[in-house]
Amino acid sequence: MAIPPEALHPVTAFALVGVLGVGAQLIAWRLRMPAIVLMLVAGVVAGPVTGLLDPAREFGALREPMIAMAVAIILFEGGLTLNVKSLQDAAKGVRRLVIVGAPLGWLLSALTLHYAAGLGWETAAVFGGIMIVTGPTVIAPLLRSARLSRRPAQILQWEAIVNDPIGALAAVLAFEVVSVVRASQDMAHAIGETALGIVVAVVAGFLAGAGLAWAFRRGRVPEYMKVPVLFALLLAVFAFCDALLHESGLLAVTVMGIVIANAGLPSFEEMRRFKEHATILLVSGVFILLAAGLDFGELSALNWRAAIFVGVIMLVARPVTVLVSLIGSGVPWRERALVAFTGPRGVVLVAVAGLFGERLVSLGVEDGALVGPLAFALVAVTVVVHGFALRPMARALGLTGAETPGLLIVGGSRFTTALAACLKENDIPVLLADPNHGKLRAARRQGLPNYYGDILAEAAEHRLDLVSYATLFAATDNDAYNTLVATDLAHHFGRDAVFQLARSKDNTTRHALPATLGGKPVVQDLTHDQLETKLYEGWHFHFSRLTEEFTMEDWRAENPASLLVGAQRPGQILRLLHTGENLKGVPDMRLIHIAPAQDAAEARQNSQEARKDDPKDAGTSAV
Protein backbone atom coordinates (compact mmCIF):
# COMPACT_ATOMS: atom_id res chain seq x y z
CA MET A 1 0.00 0.00 0.00
CA ALA A 2 1.49 3.32 -1.07
CA ILE A 3 2.07 6.03 1.50
CA PRO A 4 0.50 9.45 0.76
CA PRO A 5 3.05 12.06 -0.47
CA GLU A 6 2.83 14.38 2.57
CA ALA A 7 2.64 11.53 5.07
CA LEU A 8 5.58 12.36 7.37
CA HIS A 9 6.41 15.51 9.28
CA PRO A 10 10.19 16.24 9.24
CA VAL A 11 10.40 15.56 13.00
CA THR A 12 8.70 12.19 12.49
CA ALA A 13 11.05 11.47 9.59
CA PHE A 14 14.09 12.23 11.78
CA ALA A 15 12.76 9.92 14.47
CA LEU A 16 12.11 7.16 11.93
CA VAL A 17 15.64 7.44 10.53
CA GLY A 18 17.07 7.14 14.04
CA VAL A 19 14.89 4.18 14.98
CA LEU A 20 15.68 2.31 11.75
CA GLY A 21 19.43 2.96 11.91
CA VAL A 22 20.06 2.26 15.57
CA GLY A 23 17.47 -0.53 15.61
CA ALA A 24 19.20 -2.25 12.69
CA GLN A 25 22.55 -2.08 14.51
CA LEU A 26 21.04 -3.43 17.72
CA ILE A 27 19.31 -6.33 15.95
CA ALA A 28 22.52 -7.09 14.05
CA TRP A 29 24.41 -7.26 17.34
CA ARG A 30 21.85 -9.64 18.79
CA LEU A 31 21.85 -11.86 15.71
CA ARG A 32 25.63 -11.57 15.21
CA MET A 33 25.10 -10.28 11.69
CA PRO A 34 26.90 -7.45 9.83
CA ALA A 35 25.10 -4.27 10.91
CA ILE A 36 25.72 -2.52 7.62
CA VAL A 37 23.68 -5.16 5.76
CA LEU A 38 20.63 -4.71 7.98
CA MET A 39 20.87 -0.92 7.70
CA LEU A 40 20.88 -1.22 3.92
CA VAL A 41 17.85 -3.52 3.99
CA ALA A 42 15.98 -1.29 6.47
CA GLY A 43 16.55 1.79 4.33
CA VAL A 44 15.44 0.11 1.10
CA VAL A 45 12.30 -1.32 2.74
CA ALA A 46 11.37 2.02 4.33
CA GLY A 47 12.08 3.94 1.12
CA PRO A 48 11.49 2.57 -2.37
CA VAL A 49 9.72 -0.64 -1.29
CA THR A 50 6.99 0.82 0.97
CA GLY A 51 7.27 4.55 0.26
CA LEU A 52 7.12 5.30 3.98
CA LEU A 53 10.27 7.44 3.92
CA ASP A 54 11.33 9.65 1.03
CA PRO A 55 14.32 11.82 2.07
CA ALA A 56 13.86 14.21 -0.84
CA ARG A 57 10.20 14.71 0.09
CA GLU A 58 10.70 14.95 3.86
CA PHE A 59 13.89 17.05 3.99
CA GLY A 60 14.00 18.73 0.59
CA ALA A 61 17.05 20.92 -0.02
CA LEU A 62 18.45 20.12 3.43
CA ARG A 63 19.13 16.48 2.55
CA GLU A 64 22.43 17.03 0.74
CA PRO A 65 23.91 19.46 3.34
CA MET A 66 22.86 17.08 6.14
CA ILE A 67 24.65 14.16 4.48
CA ALA A 68 27.71 16.32 3.69
CA MET A 69 28.11 17.49 7.31
CA ALA A 70 27.52 13.97 8.64
CA VAL A 71 30.23 12.58 6.34
CA ALA A 72 32.59 15.34 7.50
CA ILE A 73 32.02 14.45 11.15
CA ILE A 74 32.49 10.74 10.39
CA LEU A 75 35.81 11.42 8.67
CA PHE A 76 36.93 13.69 11.51
CA GLU A 77 36.17 10.97 14.05
CA GLY A 78 38.11 8.57 11.86
CA GLY A 79 41.05 10.96 11.90
CA LEU A 80 40.83 11.02 15.71
CA THR A 81 41.55 7.27 15.74
CA LEU A 82 44.70 7.64 13.62
CA ASN A 83 47.39 7.92 16.26
CA VAL A 84 50.78 7.47 14.60
CA LYS A 85 52.00 5.38 17.54
CA SER A 86 49.26 2.84 16.90
CA LEU A 87 50.55 2.07 13.42
CA GLN A 88 53.76 0.28 14.41
CA ASP A 89 54.54 -2.40 11.81
CA ALA A 90 51.46 -1.56 9.71
CA ALA A 91 52.83 1.91 8.86
CA LYS A 92 54.74 0.85 5.76
CA GLY A 93 51.75 -1.04 4.38
CA VAL A 94 49.45 1.94 4.93
CA ARG A 95 51.90 4.34 3.24
CA ARG A 96 52.09 2.04 0.23
CA LEU A 97 48.30 1.80 -0.03
CA VAL A 98 48.05 5.59 0.00
CA ILE A 99 51.06 6.58 -2.14
CA VAL A 100 51.02 3.67 -4.61
CA GLY A 101 47.54 2.23 -4.14
CA ALA A 102 45.54 5.44 -4.62
CA PRO A 103 46.83 6.35 -8.12
CA LEU A 104 46.98 2.70 -9.19
CA GLY A 105 43.43 2.12 -7.96
CA TRP A 106 42.29 5.24 -9.82
CA LEU A 107 43.83 3.95 -13.05
CA LEU A 108 42.45 0.40 -12.75
CA SER A 109 39.00 1.66 -11.75
CA ALA A 110 38.88 4.01 -14.73
CA LEU A 111 39.92 1.21 -17.09
CA THR A 112 37.26 -1.07 -15.62
CA LEU A 113 34.59 1.60 -15.95
CA HIS A 114 35.47 2.20 -19.58
CA TYR A 115 35.93 -1.36 -20.82
CA ALA A 116 33.59 -3.29 -18.49
CA ALA A 117 30.82 -0.77 -17.73
CA GLY A 118 31.04 0.94 -21.13
CA LEU A 119 31.39 4.50 -19.82
CA GLY A 120 33.20 7.21 -21.74
CA TRP A 121 36.68 8.26 -20.70
CA GLU A 122 35.47 11.52 -19.13
CA THR A 123 32.99 9.81 -16.83
CA ALA A 124 35.39 6.93 -16.16
CA ALA A 125 38.16 9.33 -15.07
CA VAL A 126 35.89 11.20 -12.62
CA PHE A 127 34.16 8.11 -11.22
CA GLY A 128 37.47 6.20 -11.06
CA GLY A 129 38.87 8.86 -8.74
CA ILE A 130 35.89 8.51 -6.41
CA MET A 131 36.38 4.74 -6.33
CA ILE A 132 39.70 5.12 -4.51
CA VAL A 133 37.46 5.42 -1.46
CA THR A 134 36.98 2.17 0.50
CA GLY A 135 34.52 3.53 3.03
CA PRO A 136 35.29 4.15 6.73
CA THR A 137 31.54 4.21 7.37
CA VAL A 138 31.46 0.55 6.32
CA ILE A 139 34.86 -0.59 7.57
CA ALA A 140 34.19 0.43 11.18
CA PRO A 141 31.05 -1.73 11.63
CA LEU A 142 32.69 -4.61 9.74
CA LEU A 143 35.80 -4.56 11.93
CA ARG A 144 33.62 -4.41 15.02
CA SER A 145 31.78 -7.60 14.04
CA ALA A 146 34.63 -9.48 12.35
CA ARG A 147 37.11 -9.10 15.26
CA LEU A 148 40.22 -9.10 13.07
CA SER A 149 43.78 -9.31 14.32
CA ARG A 150 45.38 -5.97 15.07
CA ARG A 151 47.58 -5.31 12.00
CA PRO A 152 45.13 -6.09 9.16
CA ALA A 153 42.46 -4.16 11.05
CA GLN A 154 44.81 -1.16 11.33
CA ILE A 155 45.69 -1.32 7.62
CA LEU A 156 42.05 -1.44 6.54
CA GLN A 157 41.05 1.35 8.93
CA TRP A 158 43.89 3.72 8.04
CA GLU A 159 43.52 3.10 4.31
CA ALA A 160 39.79 3.79 4.41
CA ILE A 161 40.06 7.03 6.38
CA VAL A 162 43.11 8.51 4.63
CA ASN A 163 42.02 7.54 1.10
CA ASP A 164 38.48 8.87 1.59
CA PRO A 165 39.31 12.57 1.11
CA ILE A 166 41.98 11.66 -1.45
CA GLY A 167 39.35 9.91 -3.56
CA ALA A 168 37.00 12.87 -3.36
CA LEU A 169 39.81 15.25 -4.37
CA ALA A 170 40.85 12.98 -7.24
CA ALA A 171 37.30 13.25 -8.53
CA VAL A 172 37.48 17.03 -8.14
CA LEU A 173 40.71 17.14 -10.15
CA ALA A 174 39.33 14.92 -12.92
CA PHE A 175 36.10 16.92 -13.06
CA GLU A 176 38.04 20.18 -13.36
CA VAL A 177 39.94 18.74 -16.31
CA VAL A 178 36.68 17.62 -17.97
CA SER A 179 35.17 21.06 -17.38
CA VAL A 180 38.18 22.76 -18.93
CA VAL A 181 38.12 20.51 -21.98
CA ARG A 182 34.36 20.97 -22.45
CA ALA A 183 34.53 24.75 -21.99
CA SER A 184 37.88 25.21 -23.78
CA GLN A 185 39.26 27.05 -20.75
CA ASP A 186 42.83 27.42 -19.53
CA MET A 187 43.95 24.04 -18.13
CA ALA A 188 46.80 25.49 -16.08
CA HIS A 189 44.43 27.94 -14.37
CA ALA A 190 41.93 25.23 -13.41
CA ILE A 191 44.61 22.87 -12.06
CA GLY A 192 46.21 25.77 -10.18
CA GLU A 193 42.92 26.57 -8.45
CA THR A 194 42.47 22.93 -7.50
CA ALA A 195 46.01 22.68 -6.09
CA LEU A 196 45.50 25.91 -4.14
CA GLY A 197 42.27 24.55 -2.64
CA ILE A 198 44.01 21.35 -1.54
CA VAL A 199 46.91 23.25 0.06
CA VAL A 200 44.51 25.58 1.88
CA ALA A 201 42.52 22.58 3.14
CA VAL A 202 45.62 20.88 4.54
CA VAL A 203 46.88 24.08 6.15
CA ALA A 204 43.46 24.96 7.58
CA GLY A 205 43.00 21.48 9.02
CA PHE A 206 46.48 21.51 10.56
CA LEU A 207 46.13 24.99 12.07
CA ALA A 208 42.66 24.25 13.44
CA GLY A 209 43.81 21.00 15.06
CA ALA A 210 47.02 22.49 16.45
CA GLY A 211 45.25 25.62 17.70
CA LEU A 212 42.53 23.62 19.39
CA ALA A 213 45.09 21.34 21.06
CA TRP A 214 47.02 24.40 22.30
CA ALA A 215 43.85 25.99 23.71
CA PHE A 216 42.79 22.78 25.46
CA ARG A 217 46.25 22.16 26.90
CA ARG A 218 46.55 25.73 28.24
CA GLY A 219 43.11 25.64 29.83
CA ARG A 220 41.70 28.34 27.53
CA VAL A 221 38.51 26.27 27.10
CA PRO A 222 36.61 24.93 30.15
CA GLU A 223 36.10 21.18 30.32
CA TYR A 224 32.34 21.31 29.76
CA MET A 225 32.81 23.43 26.60
CA LYS A 226 35.47 21.32 24.89
CA VAL A 227 33.16 19.11 22.85
CA PRO A 228 30.87 22.01 21.73
CA VAL A 229 33.93 24.08 20.73
CA LEU A 230 35.33 21.08 18.89
CA PHE A 231 32.09 20.60 16.94
CA ALA A 232 31.74 24.28 16.08
CA LEU A 233 35.32 24.58 14.82
CA LEU A 234 35.00 21.33 12.88
CA LEU A 235 31.91 22.54 11.00
CA ALA A 236 33.50 25.98 10.40
CA VAL A 237 36.66 24.46 8.89
CA PHE A 238 34.61 22.12 6.73
CA ALA A 239 32.33 24.89 5.46
CA PHE A 240 35.23 27.28 4.75
CA CYS A 241 37.29 24.77 2.77
CA ASP A 242 34.29 23.32 0.96
CA ALA A 243 33.27 26.80 -0.19
CA LEU A 244 36.78 27.34 -1.55
CA LEU A 245 36.97 23.96 -3.36
CA HIS A 246 34.15 21.47 -3.29
CA GLU A 247 35.02 18.27 -1.33
CA SER A 248 38.27 19.78 0.03
CA GLY A 249 36.48 20.14 3.38
CA LEU A 250 36.73 16.36 3.79
CA LEU A 251 40.51 16.58 3.57
CA ALA A 252 40.63 19.48 6.03
CA VAL A 253 38.60 17.77 8.76
CA THR A 254 40.57 14.52 8.35
CA VAL A 255 43.85 16.40 8.84
CA MET A 256 42.34 18.24 11.81
CA GLY A 257 41.36 14.93 13.44
CA ILE A 258 44.81 13.38 12.91
CA VAL A 259 46.54 16.44 14.45
CA ILE A 260 44.34 16.29 17.55
CA ALA A 261 44.79 12.51 17.84
CA ASN A 262 48.57 12.92 18.01
CA ALA A 263 48.61 15.97 20.32
CA GLY A 264 48.62 13.92 23.56
CA LEU A 265 45.71 15.78 25.16
CA PRO A 266 44.67 14.61 28.66
CA SER A 267 40.98 14.99 27.76
CA PHE A 268 41.35 13.28 24.39
CA GLU A 269 39.78 9.99 25.45
CA GLU A 270 36.55 11.62 26.63
CA MET A 271 36.26 13.57 23.37
CA ARG A 272 36.94 10.48 21.26
CA ARG A 273 34.31 8.43 23.07
CA PHE A 274 31.71 11.12 22.59
CA LYS A 275 32.64 11.33 18.90
CA GLU A 276 32.35 7.56 18.55
CA HIS A 277 28.79 7.67 19.86
CA ALA A 278 27.92 10.54 17.52
CA THR A 279 29.48 8.69 14.59
CA ILE A 280 27.44 5.54 15.21
CA LEU A 281 24.29 7.65 15.03
CA LEU A 282 25.49 9.49 11.92
CA VAL A 283 26.56 6.35 10.06
CA SER A 284 23.18 4.82 10.79
CA GLY A 285 21.31 7.92 9.71
CA VAL A 286 23.26 8.55 6.52
CA PHE A 287 23.02 4.96 5.37
CA ILE A 288 19.26 4.91 5.99
CA LEU A 289 18.84 8.19 4.08
CA LEU A 290 20.86 7.01 1.09
CA ALA A 291 19.15 3.62 0.93
CA ALA A 292 15.69 5.17 1.37
CA GLY A 293 16.42 7.66 -1.42
CA LEU A 294 17.23 4.91 -3.91
CA ASP A 295 15.29 5.12 -7.16
CA PHE A 296 14.55 1.73 -8.69
CA GLY A 297 13.93 3.53 -11.97
CA GLU A 298 17.56 4.64 -12.11
CA LEU A 299 18.79 1.13 -11.31
CA SER A 300 16.71 -0.22 -14.18
CA ALA A 301 19.03 1.68 -16.53
CA LEU A 302 21.82 -0.73 -15.60
CA ASN A 303 22.44 -3.80 -17.73
CA TRP A 304 24.61 -6.89 -17.68
CA ARG A 305 27.73 -4.74 -18.00
CA ALA A 306 27.10 -3.38 -14.51
CA ALA A 307 27.43 -6.89 -13.07
CA ILE A 308 30.71 -7.40 -14.97
CA PHE A 309 31.93 -4.03 -13.68
CA VAL A 310 31.24 -4.94 -10.03
CA GLY A 311 32.85 -8.36 -10.43
CA VAL A 312 36.01 -6.99 -12.05
CA ILE A 313 36.39 -4.27 -9.39
CA MET A 314 36.07 -6.79 -6.55
CA LEU A 315 38.04 -9.68 -8.05
CA VAL A 316 40.66 -7.93 -10.21
CA ALA A 317 41.10 -4.19 -9.70
CA ARG A 318 41.07 -4.21 -5.88
CA PRO A 319 43.33 -7.29 -5.42
CA VAL A 320 45.85 -6.09 -8.03
CA THR A 321 45.98 -2.62 -6.44
CA VAL A 322 46.67 -4.00 -2.96
CA LEU A 323 49.07 -6.78 -3.95
CA VAL A 324 51.18 -4.47 -6.12
CA SER A 325 51.18 -1.74 -3.47
CA LEU A 326 52.31 -4.10 -0.70
CA ILE A 327 55.25 -5.63 -2.59
CA GLY A 328 58.26 -5.37 -0.29
CA SER A 329 56.21 -3.92 2.57
CA GLY A 330 56.90 -6.78 4.98
CA VAL A 331 53.18 -7.51 5.42
CA PRO A 332 52.68 -11.33 5.58
CA TRP A 333 50.92 -12.90 2.60
CA ARG A 334 47.85 -13.90 4.63
CA GLU A 335 47.27 -10.31 5.66
CA ARG A 336 47.87 -9.11 2.10
CA ALA A 337 45.27 -11.56 0.83
CA LEU A 338 42.72 -10.44 3.40
CA VAL A 339 43.22 -6.74 2.63
CA ALA A 340 43.26 -7.41 -1.13
CA PHE A 341 39.84 -9.05 -1.11
CA THR A 342 38.31 -6.57 1.37
CA GLY A 343 37.27 -3.31 -0.24
CA PRO A 344 33.73 -2.34 0.79
CA ARG A 345 32.40 0.99 -0.41
CA GLY A 346 30.07 3.17 1.61
CA VAL A 347 28.44 6.50 2.25
CA VAL A 348 31.13 8.79 0.83
CA LEU A 349 31.22 6.94 -2.50
CA VAL A 350 27.45 7.14 -2.99
CA ALA A 351 27.18 10.76 -1.87
CA VAL A 352 30.12 12.06 -3.93
CA ALA A 353 29.28 9.90 -6.96
CA GLY A 354 25.71 11.18 -7.05
CA LEU A 355 26.94 14.77 -6.88
CA PHE A 356 29.49 14.41 -9.70
CA GLY A 357 27.09 12.37 -11.81
CA GLU A 358 24.67 15.30 -11.81
CA ARG A 359 27.50 17.74 -12.60
CA LEU A 360 28.69 15.64 -15.53
CA VAL A 361 25.17 15.54 -16.96
CA SER A 362 24.97 19.34 -16.64
CA LEU A 363 28.18 19.58 -18.71
CA GLY A 364 26.59 17.48 -21.45
CA VAL A 365 28.23 14.14 -20.56
CA GLU A 366 25.25 11.85 -21.06
CA ASP A 367 26.59 8.70 -19.40
CA GLY A 368 27.18 10.72 -16.23
CA ALA A 369 23.63 9.69 -15.31
CA LEU A 370 24.91 6.13 -14.79
CA VAL A 371 27.41 7.14 -12.11
CA GLY A 372 24.87 7.19 -9.27
CA PRO A 373 23.25 3.82 -10.05
CA LEU A 374 26.62 2.15 -10.61
CA ALA A 375 27.90 3.55 -7.32
CA PHE A 376 24.90 2.24 -5.40
CA ALA A 377 25.16 -1.17 -7.07
CA LEU A 378 28.83 -1.38 -6.09
CA VAL A 379 28.09 -0.31 -2.52
CA ALA A 380 25.21 -2.76 -2.13
CA VAL A 381 27.16 -5.75 -3.45
CA THR A 382 30.38 -5.02 -1.54
CA VAL A 383 28.51 -4.34 1.69
CA VAL A 384 26.62 -7.63 1.50
CA VAL A 385 29.54 -9.75 0.27
CA HIS A 386 32.15 -8.38 2.67
CA GLY A 387 29.63 -8.18 5.48
CA PHE A 388 29.13 -11.92 5.39
CA ALA A 389 32.50 -13.04 3.99
CA LEU A 390 35.06 -10.99 5.96
CA ARG A 391 34.98 -12.98 9.19
CA PRO A 392 34.93 -16.46 7.53
CA MET A 393 37.82 -15.41 5.27
CA ALA A 394 39.79 -13.98 8.19
CA ARG A 395 39.10 -17.14 10.20
CA ALA A 396 40.34 -19.34 7.32
CA LEU A 397 43.52 -17.25 7.13
CA GLY A 398 44.02 -17.36 10.90
CA LEU A 399 43.60 -13.58 11.30
CA THR A 400 40.81 -13.40 13.88
CA GLY A 401 40.65 -13.63 17.61
CA ALA A 402 39.75 -16.88 19.30
CA GLU A 403 36.45 -18.47 18.28
CA THR A 404 35.33 -18.22 21.90
CA PRO A 405 36.79 -14.99 23.37
CA GLY A 406 38.42 -15.50 26.73
CA LEU A 407 39.37 -13.67 29.91
CA LEU A 408 41.94 -10.94 30.55
CA ILE A 409 43.10 -11.08 34.17
CA VAL A 410 44.95 -8.10 35.60
CA GLY A 411 47.05 -9.02 38.62
CA GLY A 412 49.44 -11.89 39.25
CA SER A 413 48.87 -13.93 42.42
CA ARG A 414 48.36 -17.46 43.65
CA PHE A 415 44.61 -17.09 43.02
CA THR A 416 44.79 -15.61 39.52
CA THR A 417 47.54 -18.00 38.39
CA ALA A 418 45.46 -20.99 39.48
CA LEU A 419 42.41 -19.52 37.71
CA ALA A 420 44.40 -18.93 34.51
CA ALA A 421 45.82 -22.46 34.59
CA CYS A 422 42.34 -23.93 34.97
CA LEU A 423 41.00 -21.88 32.08
CA LYS A 424 43.90 -22.79 29.79
CA GLU A 425 43.49 -26.47 30.64
CA ASN A 426 39.86 -26.19 29.51
CA ASP A 427 40.71 -24.42 26.22
CA ILE A 428 39.49 -20.96 27.22
CA PRO A 429 41.81 -18.13 26.06
CA VAL A 430 43.32 -16.34 29.02
CA LEU A 431 45.96 -13.66 29.53
CA LEU A 432 47.51 -12.73 32.86
CA ALA A 433 48.90 -9.18 33.06
CA ASP A 434 50.81 -7.44 35.85
CA PRO A 435 53.28 -4.53 36.07
CA ASN A 436 55.28 -6.50 38.67
CA HIS A 437 57.59 -8.99 36.96
CA GLY A 438 57.93 -11.15 40.05
CA LYS A 439 54.19 -11.74 40.38
CA LEU A 440 54.19 -13.42 36.96
CA ARG A 441 56.90 -15.92 37.92
CA ALA A 442 54.50 -18.80 38.61
CA ALA A 443 52.55 -18.06 35.44
CA ARG A 444 55.71 -18.16 33.32
CA ARG A 445 56.82 -21.39 34.96
CA GLN A 446 53.49 -23.01 34.06
CA GLY A 447 53.60 -21.71 30.49
CA LEU A 448 50.56 -19.45 30.89
CA PRO A 449 50.10 -16.51 28.50
CA ASN A 450 51.23 -13.40 30.36
CA TYR A 451 52.02 -9.75 29.78
CA TYR A 452 54.56 -7.84 31.85
CA GLY A 453 53.53 -4.19 31.90
CA ASP A 454 50.79 -1.79 32.87
CA ILE A 455 47.56 -2.72 31.10
CA LEU A 456 46.59 0.97 31.01
CA ALA A 457 49.73 2.05 29.16
CA GLU A 458 49.64 2.82 25.42
CA ALA A 459 52.19 0.05 24.90
CA ALA A 460 49.63 -2.52 26.04
CA GLU A 461 47.05 -1.22 23.57
CA HIS A 462 49.55 -1.46 20.72
CA ARG A 463 51.17 -4.81 21.63
CA LEU A 464 48.22 -6.87 22.87
CA ASP A 465 45.62 -8.35 20.57
CA LEU A 466 42.69 -7.67 22.90
CA VAL A 467 40.23 -8.98 20.30
CA SER A 468 40.76 -12.48 21.76
CA TYR A 469 39.37 -11.44 25.15
CA ALA A 470 35.77 -10.48 25.88
CA THR A 471 35.88 -10.21 29.68
CA LEU A 472 38.11 -8.25 32.06
CA PHE A 473 38.88 -9.28 35.64
CA ALA A 474 40.85 -6.76 37.74
CA ALA A 475 42.33 -8.82 40.58
CA THR A 476 45.46 -7.13 41.91
CA ASP A 477 46.12 -6.58 45.61
CA ASN A 478 45.47 -2.83 45.12
CA ASP A 479 41.75 -2.01 45.30
CA ALA A 480 42.21 1.49 43.89
CA TYR A 481 44.14 0.18 40.88
CA ASN A 482 41.49 -2.48 40.26
CA THR A 483 38.83 0.21 40.23
CA LEU A 484 40.89 2.37 37.87
CA VAL A 485 41.48 -0.53 35.44
CA ALA A 486 37.82 -1.57 35.47
CA THR A 487 36.62 1.99 34.92
CA ASP A 488 39.10 2.83 32.16
CA LEU A 489 38.63 -0.37 30.15
CA ALA A 490 34.86 -0.61 30.60
CA HIS A 491 34.44 1.27 27.32
CA HIS A 492 36.38 -1.39 25.42
CA PHE A 493 34.90 -4.51 27.02
CA GLY A 494 31.44 -3.21 27.96
CA ARG A 495 30.37 -2.64 31.55
CA ASP A 496 28.58 -5.98 31.72
CA ALA A 497 31.89 -7.75 31.03
CA VAL A 498 34.11 -5.91 33.57
CA PHE A 499 34.69 -7.41 37.02
CA GLN A 500 36.98 -6.84 39.97
CA LEU A 501 37.70 -8.35 43.35
CA ALA A 502 35.67 -7.00 46.25
CA ARG A 503 37.17 -3.95 47.89
CA SER A 504 38.28 -4.40 51.47
CA LYS A 505 36.64 -1.11 52.52
CA ASP A 506 33.42 -1.11 50.56
CA ASN A 507 30.94 -1.88 53.31
CA THR A 508 30.52 1.63 54.68
CA THR A 509 29.05 4.78 53.19
CA ARG A 510 32.34 6.59 53.69
CA HIS A 511 34.19 4.19 51.35
CA ALA A 512 31.42 3.03 48.96
CA LEU A 513 31.90 4.05 45.33
CA PRO A 514 29.18 5.05 42.85
CA ALA A 515 28.04 2.55 40.24
CA THR A 516 29.86 4.50 37.52
CA LEU A 517 33.25 3.46 38.94
CA GLY A 518 34.84 0.04 38.99
CA GLY A 519 33.55 -3.36 37.93
CA LYS A 520 31.12 -5.84 39.39
CA PRO A 521 32.40 -7.80 42.42
CA VAL A 522 32.81 -11.57 42.12
CA VAL A 523 33.47 -14.64 44.28
CA GLN A 524 31.01 -13.88 47.06
CA ASP A 525 32.56 -10.49 47.88
CA LEU A 526 35.82 -12.09 49.00
CA THR A 527 38.80 -9.76 48.96
CA HIS A 528 42.24 -10.43 47.52
CA ASP A 529 43.71 -11.40 50.90
CA GLN A 530 40.79 -13.72 51.74
CA LEU A 531 41.11 -15.56 48.42
CA GLU A 532 44.88 -15.86 48.78
CA THR A 533 44.33 -17.36 52.24
CA LYS A 534 41.97 -19.95 50.82
CA LEU A 535 44.50 -20.94 48.17
CA TYR A 536 47.16 -21.26 50.88
CA GLU A 537 44.78 -23.53 52.80
CA GLY A 538 44.49 -25.84 49.81
CA TRP A 539 41.43 -24.63 47.97
CA HIS A 540 41.66 -25.30 44.23
CA PHE A 541 39.80 -24.64 40.99
CA HIS A 542 37.53 -27.16 39.31
CA PHE A 543 35.44 -27.34 36.14
CA SER A 544 32.12 -29.18 36.37
CA ARG A 545 29.66 -29.92 33.57
CA LEU A 546 25.91 -30.01 34.00
CA THR A 547 23.79 -32.57 32.16
CA GLU A 548 20.13 -33.54 31.94
CA GLU A 549 20.71 -35.88 34.88
CA PHE A 550 23.23 -33.76 36.80
CA THR A 551 21.43 -30.45 37.34
CA MET A 552 22.39 -27.24 39.12
CA GLU A 553 20.60 -28.43 42.24
CA ASP A 554 22.61 -31.66 42.17
CA TRP A 555 25.84 -29.72 41.85
CA ARG A 556 24.96 -27.48 44.79
CA ALA A 557 24.09 -30.54 46.89
CA GLU A 558 27.45 -32.17 46.11
CA ASN A 559 29.49 -28.97 46.53
CA PRO A 560 27.96 -27.05 49.44
CA ALA A 561 31.22 -25.32 50.36
CA SER A 562 32.42 -24.47 46.83
CA LEU A 563 32.42 -20.90 45.55
CA LEU A 564 31.19 -20.29 42.01
CA VAL A 565 33.47 -18.09 39.92
CA GLY A 566 32.05 -18.34 36.40
CA ALA A 567 29.92 -20.31 33.98
CA GLN A 568 30.00 -21.05 30.26
CA ARG A 569 26.98 -21.98 28.19
CA PRO A 570 27.53 -24.19 25.12
CA GLY A 571 29.10 -22.16 22.31
CA GLN A 572 29.24 -18.95 24.35
CA ILE A 573 31.95 -17.02 26.17
CA LEU A 574 32.95 -17.61 29.77
CA ARG A 575 30.87 -15.38 32.04
CA LEU A 576 32.09 -14.43 35.48
CA LEU A 577 29.35 -14.42 38.12
CA HIS A 578 28.92 -11.24 40.10
CA THR A 579 28.15 -11.47 43.78
CA GLY A 580 24.53 -12.31 44.53
CA GLU A 581 23.72 -13.59 41.03
CA ASN A 582 21.31 -16.51 40.98
CA LEU A 583 22.66 -18.77 38.26
CA LYS A 584 20.19 -21.00 36.41
CA GLY A 585 21.90 -24.07 35.05
CA VAL A 586 21.26 -25.63 31.63
CA PRO A 587 22.50 -28.92 30.16
CA ASP A 588 26.13 -28.81 28.94
CA MET A 589 26.85 -25.66 30.96
CA ARG A 590 30.35 -25.67 32.44
CA LEU A 591 30.89 -24.27 35.94
CA ILE A 592 34.19 -23.03 37.27
CA HIS A 593 34.42 -22.98 41.04
CA ILE A 594 36.82 -23.04 43.98
CA ALA A 595 36.59 -26.13 46.14
CA PRO A 596 38.12 -26.61 49.60
CA ALA A 597 40.97 -29.07 50.21
CA GLN A 598 39.83 -32.66 50.70
CA ASP A 599 42.11 -33.45 53.61
CA ALA A 600 44.71 -31.88 55.91
CA ALA A 601 47.67 -33.45 54.08
CA GLU A 602 46.61 -31.94 50.79
CA ALA A 603 46.09 -28.58 52.48
CA ARG A 604 49.58 -28.61 54.01
CA GLN A 605 51.17 -29.62 50.68
CA ASN A 606 49.37 -26.85 48.80
CA SER A 607 50.28 -24.34 51.49
CA GLN A 608 53.98 -25.21 51.22
CA GLU A 609 53.87 -24.90 47.41
CA ALA A 610 52.03 -21.59 47.70
CA ARG A 611 54.65 -20.08 49.99
CA LYS A 612 57.39 -21.30 47.68
CA ASP A 613 55.75 -19.48 44.74
CA ASP A 614 54.84 -16.34 46.69
CA PRO A 615 56.83 -13.40 45.22
CA LYS A 616 56.85 -11.66 48.62
CA ASP A 617 58.73 -14.58 50.13
CA ALA A 618 61.02 -14.62 47.11
CA GLY A 619 62.00 -11.03 47.78
CA THR A 620 60.74 -9.52 44.52
CA SER A 621 59.86 -5.90 44.07
CA ALA A 622 57.92 -3.82 41.55
CA VAL A 623 59.73 -3.02 38.36
Salt bridges, closest charged atoms under 4 A:
GLU58 OE2 - ARG57 NE 2.62
GLU64 OE2 - ARG63 NH2 3.10
ASP89 OD2 - ARG151 NH1 2.90
GLU122 OE1 - ARG182 NH2 2.73
GLU159 OE2 - ARG318 NH1 2.66
GLU193 OE2 - HIS189 NE2 2.89
GLU223 OE1 - LYS226 NZ 3.05
ASP242 OD2 - HIS246 ND1 3.70
GLU247 OE2 - HIS246 NE2 3.04
GLU269 OE2 - ARG272 NH2 2.59
GLU269 OE2 - ARG273 NE 3.57
GLU276 OE2 - ARG272 NH1 2.64
GLU276 OE1 - HIS491 NE2 2.86
GLU335 OE1 - ARG151 NE 2.64
GLU403 OE2 - ARG391 NH2 3.98
GLU403 OE2 - ARG395 NE 2.64
ASP477 OD2 - LYS439 NZ 2.97
ASP506 OD1 - ARG503 NH1 2.97
ASP529 OD1 - HIS528 ND1 3.41
GLU581 OE2 - ARG575 NH1 2.38
GLU581 OE1 - HIS578 NE2 3.75
GLU602 OE2 - HIS540 ND1 3.53
ASP613 OD1 - ARG445 NH2 2.28
